[in-house]
């Protein structure tokens, strides 16, 4: 009976993990589409403004003259979005179970080297975080990772709200391993450690 119950729990956990990864992937695709549209709009607007201010006046007998390189210069001055539409993004979802509760964290690695992480909380297919993590939301753009499989380790640094508090999350091993959460400011989140399990997409 115990092995049957363990098997059912394992299948339920795997389904939840796949749902979390798919939800993170959908959110990243929506974010990339928004960033790409914003970058294109800014580039076009910059080209128009640059041409208007620095280009020659329109000829009365023909179309306006083209200023060589104006679009390229406007594009090069446009700040790049966080994740570009053409970037390949790998998603990892970590299920952390510690002494003070359980929490799920999504980590994203882009092909350009940009990285970010956030707490998965309150989404329709998302995690139900427990204990001291029940109301925790937030994340950050600092992810340090190296190694492979059992030797893989990462440090996630950022801010969470409940109330606002800076934390460091240290992960060891994948797809299974351990974790340590260390707050570097006083607040509701206390130091915690335990086991973690991850799934990956991308």
Beta strands, then each sheet from edge to edge (+ up, - down):
strand 1: 89-98
strand 2: 101-110
strand 3: 115-120
strand 4: 137-146
strand 5: 153-161
strand 6: 165-172
strand 7: 176-183
strand 8: 192-201
sheet 1: 1+ 2- 3+ 4- 5+ 6- 7+ 8- 1+
end
